[in-house]
Amino acid sequence: MNVNDFDYELPEELIAQDPLADRASSRLLVLNKNTGGVSHHVFREIRDMIAPGDCLVINNTRVIPARLFGTRKGTGAVIEVLLLKRLENNVWETLVRPGKKAKPGTVIEFGSRMTGTVTDIVEDGNRHIRFDFDGIFEEILDELGEMPLPPYITHKLQDKERYQTVYAKYDGSAAAPTAGLHFTKELLEELRARGVRIAEVTLHVGLGTFRPVKVETVEDHHMHSEYYEVSAEAAELVNRTRAEGKKVIAVGTTSCRTLESAAAEDGTLQAGSGWTDIFIYPGYRFRLVDELITNFHLPKSTLMMLVSALAGREHILAAYREAIRERYRVFSFGDAMFITERSELGGDTE
């Protein structure tokens, strides 16, 4: 399978640079994964599309201000460090720019309160850095760090909380699970009042979000591992939903990957934690996820491959063409798509 099979033409002006004032007022394209039919809505209408007893699965990770700017000790050269994965104690796997001179032993100074020492160079040129500081690391990070917005967002984010979901709890991500940005606390309460179950899982989003696919053949791409947790409560809720014949709806590709990583062969969700490098592309057999709420993704990305696995590549590309014709906003702060199998949703085919 060729990576170019997941390409599409995107007008640059459709890349959303700022979040909407009202999260739930984003547009929502509904795609029927069986027929390819589409229909157009406002996101808050999702409350009327999900039936009592269905289970929404949300990723409660919280983005940390993971982008740091320091200077190389001895030269004063500016170095950018992106925290990707906490390894042990105060050692992190990082992405360093420029990385050529950041050899083991290099010391990076972050003001007067913290230094980082490069201890190792690993796969893809990432660096392990040991941080030394006075005080509490999280407090220093909150003071010195910036939100690691994707490179296609050029506007400065005025409110850091707009790159967090309203249900974010546990620090650890280098990027937001952006499908969840459309939900408000009020909308979630309306869904609960309707009888919709909401299960929380955790997946700390890491390097895979930032790294493009550089191979020609899809099967040759390797995903980086990310840490996930599934509680016994979440597993019980999802398994009860399936036992009752109701639908499991992943909010975002990160929730989807967590569910599929923790699913047993018989389709039951297993409580536990670990690291996953699951790569979902067409041909994959979903064990748990019935439907997906997601954003519009970058051309030729692993996320395009994941949604194509769920709904079919031709249906996805046709839906993207429709969204572009209708001037949907795309990527992290953009509009949303609901991939469903409900016969009453999705409208007509093209």
C-alpha positions as CSV (number, residue, x, y, z in Angstrom):
1,M,0.0,0.0,0.0
2,N,1.5,3.3,-1.1
3,V,1.5,6.4,1.2
4,N,0.4,8.5,-1.7
5,D,-2.9,6.7,-1.7
6,F,-3.8,8.8,1.4
7,D,-3.0,12.2,-0.2
8,Y,-5.4,15.0,-1.0
9,E,-5.3,18.6,-2.2
10,L,-5.8,21.1,0.7
11,P,-6.1,24.8,0.4
12,E,-3.8,26.3,3.0
13,E,-6.4,28.9,4.1
14,L,-8.6,26.1,5.5
15,I,-6.0,25.3,8.2
16,A,-7.5,26.6,11.4
17,Q,-5.2,28.9,13.2
18,D,-7.3,29.7,16.2
19,P,-9.9,27.8,18.3
20,L,-13.5,29.0,18.1
21,A,-14.9,31.0,21.1
22,D,-17.5,28.3,21.6
23,R,-16.0,24.8,21.4
24,A,-19.3,23.1,20.5
25,S,-20.1,25.4,17.6
26,S,-17.6,23.7,15.3
27,R,-19.0,22.2,12.2
28,L,-19.6,18.4,12.1
29,L,-19.5,16.3,9.0
30,V,-21.3,12.9,9.6
31,L,-19.9,10.1,7.4
32,N,-21.8,6.8,7.2
33,K,-18.9,4.3,7.0
34,N,-21.0,1.6,5.2
35,T,-22.6,3.8,2.5
36,G,-20.2,6.7,2.2
37,G,-23.1,9.1,2.7
38,V,-22.4,12.5,4.3
39,S,-24.5,15.2,6.1
40,H,-23.6,18.5,7.7
41,H,-24.3,19.6,11.2
42,V,-23.1,21.7,14.2
43,F,-21.0,19.7,16.7
44,R,-23.3,20.1,19.6
45,E,-25.9,18.1,17.6
46,I,-23.8,15.1,18.4
47,R,-26.0,14.8,21.6
48,D,-28.9,13.7,19.4
49,M,-26.9,11.2,17.4
50,I,-25.7,9.0,20.3
51,A,-28.2,6.6,21.8
52,P,-28.8,5.9,25.5
53,G,-26.5,3.0,26.6
54,D,-23.8,3.8,24.0
55,C,-20.4,4.5,25.4
56,L,-18.2,7.5,24.6
57,V,-14.5,6.8,25.3
58,I,-12.5,9.9,26.0
59,N,-8.7,10.4,26.5
60,N,-8.1,12.3,29.8
61,T,-4.5,13.1,29.2
62,R,-3.3,16.7,29.8
63,V,-0.8,18.5,27.6
64,I,2.3,19.8,29.4
65,P,4.1,23.0,28.2
66,A,6.7,20.7,26.6
67,R,8.6,23.2,24.4
68,L,11.6,24.7,26.1
69,F,14.1,27.2,24.8
70,G,17.6,27.2,26.3
71,T,21.2,28.1,25.5
72,R,24.1,25.8,25.0
73,K,26.6,26.3,27.9
74,G,29.8,27.8,26.7
75,T,28.5,29.1,23.4
76,G,25.2,30.7,24.2
77,A,23.6,29.2,21.1
78,V,19.8,28.9,21.3
79,I,18.5,25.4,21.5
80,E,14.9,24.2,21.4
81,V,14.0,21.1,23.4
82,L,10.6,19.3,23.0
83,L,9.8,16.9,25.8
84,L,8.4,13.7,24.4
85,K,8.5,10.9,27.0
86,R,9.5,10.8,30.7
87,L,11.8,7.8,31.1
88,E,12.9,7.7,34.7
89,N,13.3,10.3,37.5
90,N,14.4,13.5,35.6
91,V,15.5,11.9,32.3
92,W,13.3,12.6,29.3
93,E,13.4,11.5,25.6
94,T,13.4,14.7,23.7
95,L,13.5,16.3,20.2
96,V,16.3,18.8,20.0
97,R,16.8,21.6,17.4
98,P,19.4,22.1,16.1
99,G,20.5,18.6,17.1
100,K,23.8,18.3,15.3
101,K,25.9,19.8,18.1
102,A,23.8,18.4,20.9
103,K,26.2,15.5,21.6
104,P,26.3,13.5,24.8
105,G,27.8,15.7,27.5
106,T,26.3,18.9,26.1
107,V,24.8,21.1,28.8
108,I,21.8,23.3,28.0
109,E,20.9,26.1,30.4
110,F,17.3,27.2,30.9
111,G,17.6,30.5,32.8
112,S,19.1,30.2,36.2
113,R,16.7,27.5,37.6
114,M,17.4,24.5,35.5
115,T,20.0,22.8,33.3
116,G,19.8,19.8,31.0
117,T,22.6,17.4,30.1
118,V,22.4,15.3,26.9
119,T,23.1,11.7,28.0
120,D,22.4,9.7,24.9
121,I,21.4,9.8,21.2
122,V,18.8,7.3,20.3
123,E,16.5,6.3,17.4
124,D,15.8,9.0,14.8
125,G,18.3,11.3,16.5
126,N,16.2,11.9,19.6
127,R,18.2,12.8,22.7
128,H,17.9,11.6,26.3
129,I,18.4,14.6,28.6
130,R,18.8,14.6,32.4
131,F,17.4,17.7,34.0
132,D,18.9,19.3,37.1
133,F,17.0,22.0,39.0
134,D,16.0,23.5,42.3
135,G,12.3,23.1,43.2
136,I,9.5,21.2,41.6
137,F,10.0,20.2,37.9
138,E,6.3,20.7,37.0
139,E,6.3,24.2,38.4
140,I,9.5,25.2,36.6
141,L,8.0,23.7,33.4
142,D,4.8,25.7,33.8
143,E,7.0,28.8,34.2
144,L,9.5,28.3,31.4
145,G,7.7,26.0,28.9
146,E,5.4,26.8,26.0
147,M,2.5,24.7,24.6
148,P,3.9,22.5,21.8
149,L,1.5,23.6,19.1
150,P,1.8,21.8,15.7
151,P,4.1,23.6,13.1
152,Y,1.1,24.5,10.9
153,I,-0.3,26.7,13.6
154,T,1.5,30.1,13.3
155,H,-0.7,32.2,15.6
156,K,0.2,32.5,19.2
157,L,-2.3,30.8,21.5
158,Q,-3.8,33.4,23.9
159,D,-5.2,31.0,26.4
160,K,-3.3,27.8,27.1
161,E,-6.4,26.0,28.3
162,R,-7.9,26.1,24.7
163,Y,-5.3,23.4,23.8
164,Q,-6.7,21.2,26.6
165,T,-9.9,19.2,26.6
166,V,-12.3,20.2,29.4
167,Y,-11.8,16.7,30.9
168,A,-8.0,16.8,30.9
169,K,-6.6,15.3,34.1
170,Y,-3.2,13.6,33.9
171,D,-0.1,15.5,32.7
172,G,2.0,13.8,30.1
173,S,1.2,14.7,26.5
174,A,3.2,16.6,23.9
175,A,0.0,17.3,22.0
176,A,-3.7,17.5,22.6
177,P,-6.2,14.7,21.7
178,T,-7.8,17.3,19.5
179,A,-11.1,15.6,18.7
180,G,-12.0,16.2,22.4
181,L,-11.5,19.9,22.1
182,H,-15.1,20.2,20.7
183,F,-16.7,19.1,23.9
184,T,-17.9,21.5,26.6
185,K,-18.8,20.4,30.2
186,E,-22.4,21.3,29.4
187,L,-22.5,19.0,26.4
188,L,-21.0,16.1,28.3
189,E,-23.6,16.6,31.0
190,E,-26.4,16.6,28.4
191,L,-25.0,13.3,27.0
192,R,-24.9,11.8,30.5
193,A,-28.5,13.0,31.2
194,R,-29.5,11.3,28.0
195,G,-28.1,8.0,29.3
196,V,-24.9,7.9,27.3
197,R,-22.0,6.3,29.2
198,I,-18.6,8.0,29.3
199,A,-15.5,6.0,29.9
200,E,-12.1,7.6,30.5
201,V,-8.8,6.2,29.3
202,T,-5.4,7.7,29.2
203,L,-2.9,7.8,26.4
204,H,0.0,10.3,26.6
205,V,0.4,11.6,23.0
206,G,4.1,11.6,21.9
207,L,6.4,11.8,18.9
208,G,4.1,10.1,16.4
209,T,1.9,13.2,16.3
210,F,4.9,15.3,15.0
211,R,6.6,12.8,12.8
212,P,5.6,12.5,9.1
213,V,5.6,9.2,7.2
214,K,8.9,9.1,5.4
215,V,8.6,5.7,3.7
216,E,6.8,5.0,0.4
217,T,5.1,1.8,1.6
218,V,2.7,2.1,4.4
219,E,3.6,-1.3,5.9
220,D,7.2,-0.1,6.3
221,H,6.3,2.8,8.7
222,H,7.1,2.3,12.4
223,M,5.1,4.1,15.1
224,H,6.7,5.3,18.2
225,S,5.5,3.9,21.5
226,E,3.1,5.9,23.8
227,Y,2.1,5.1,27.4
228,Y,-1.5,4.2,28.1
229,E,-3.7,3.2,31.0
230,V,-7.2,1.6,31.1
231,S,-8.8,1.5,34.5
232,A,-11.0,-1.4,35.7
233,E,-13.9,0.9,35.8
234,A,-13.5,2.0,32.2
235,A,-13.0,-1.7,31.1
236,E,-16.2,-2.7,32.9
237,L,-18.2,0.1,31.3
238,V,-17.0,-0.6,27.8
239,N,-17.5,-4.4,28.2
240,R,-21.0,-3.9,29.5
241,T,-21.8,-1.7,26.6
242,R,-20.7,-4.3,24.1
243,A,-22.5,-7.1,26.0
244,E,-25.7,-5.1,25.7
245,G,-25.3,-4.7,22.0
246,K,-24.7,-0.9,22.2
247,K,-22.0,1.1,20.4
248,V,-18.5,2.0,21.5
249,I,-17.5,5.4,20.2
250,A,-13.9,6.5,20.5
251,V,-13.4,10.3,20.8
252,G,-10.3,10.8,18.8
253,T,-7.7,8.5,17.3
254,T,-5.8,8.4,20.6
255,S,-8.8,6.8,22.4
256,C,-9.2,4.5,19.4
257,R,-5.6,3.3,19.6
258,T,-5.9,2.8,23.3
259,L,-9.0,0.7,23.0
260,E,-7.5,-1.4,20.2
261,S,-4.2,-1.8,22.1
262,A,-5.9,-3.1,25.2
263,A,-8.5,-5.3,23.5
264,A,-8.4,-9.0,23.8
265,E,-8.9,-11.3,20.8
266,D,-12.6,-11.8,21.9
267,G,-13.2,-8.1,21.8
268,T,-13.2,-7.5,25.5
269,L,-11.3,-4.5,27.0
270,Q,-8.6,-5.4,29.4
271,A,-7.7,-3.2,32.3
272,G,-4.0,-2.3,32.7
273,S,-1.2,-0.1,31.5
274,G,1.7,-0.3,29.1
275,W,3.3,1.1,26.0
276,T,1.7,0.8,22.6
277,D,3.0,1.3,19.1
278,I,-0.1,0.0,17.4
279,F,-0.4,1.1,13.7
280,I,-3.9,1.0,12.3
281,Y,-4.2,1.2,8.5
282,P,-6.6,-0.4,5.9
283,G,-6.9,-4.1,6.4
284,Y,-6.9,-3.8,10.2
285,R,-9.8,-5.7,12.0
286,F,-11.2,-3.5,14.7
287,R,-11.9,-5.5,17.9
288,L,-13.7,-2.8,20.0
289,V,-14.3,0.5,18.2
290,D,-17.6,0.8,16.3
291,E,-17.6,4.6,15.6
292,L,-15.2,7.5,15.8
293,I,-15.4,11.2,16.5
294,T,-12.3,12.8,14.9
295,N,-10.9,15.9,13.2
296,F,-9.7,16.4,9.7
297,H,-6.1,15.1,9.4
298,L,-2.9,15.9,7.4
299,P,-2.5,14.3,4.0
300,K,-0.5,11.1,4.0
301,S,-0.5,10.9,7.8
302,T,-0.9,7.8,10.0
303,L,-4.2,9.4,11.2
304,M,-5.6,9.4,7.6
305,M,-4.7,5.7,7.4
306,L,-6.5,5.0,10.7
307,V,-9.8,6.6,9.7
308,S,-9.5,4.9,6.3
309,A,-9.2,1.6,8.1
310,L,-12.5,2.3,9.8
311,A,-14.5,3.8,7.0
312,G,-12.7,2.8,3.8
313,R,-10.2,4.9,1.9
314,E,-12.6,5.9,-0.9
315,H,-15.3,7.0,1.5
316,I,-12.8,9.1,3.5
317,L,-11.3,10.8,0.5
318,A,-14.7,11.6,-0.8
319,A,-15.8,13.0,2.5
320,Y,-12.6,15.1,2.6
321,R,-13.4,16.5,-0.9
322,E,-16.9,17.4,0.3
323,A,-15.5,19.1,3.4
324,I,-13.1,21.1,1.3
325,R,-15.9,22.2,-1.0
326,E,-18.0,23.2,2.0
327,R,-15.0,25.1,3.4
328,Y,-14.6,23.1,6.6
329,R,-11.7,24.2,8.9
330,V,-9.1,21.5,9.3
331,F,-6.5,20.0,11.7
332,S,-6.1,20.7,15.4
333,F,-8.4,23.7,15.9
334,G,-10.6,22.8,13.0
335,D,-14.0,21.1,12.5
336,A,-15.0,17.6,13.3
337,M,-16.1,14.3,11.6
338,F,-18.4,11.6,13.1
339,I,-17.7,8.2,11.4
340,T,-20.9,6.2,12.1
341,E,-22.6,3.0,11.1
342,R,-26.1,4.2,11.9
343,S,-28.4,4.0,8.9
344,E,-30.3,7.1,9.8
345,L,-27.2,9.2,9.7
346,G,-24.8,10.2,7.0
347,G,-27.2,11.4,4.3
348,D,-26.8,10.5,0.7
349,T,-23.7,9.4,-1.1
350,E,-22.0,11.9,-3.5
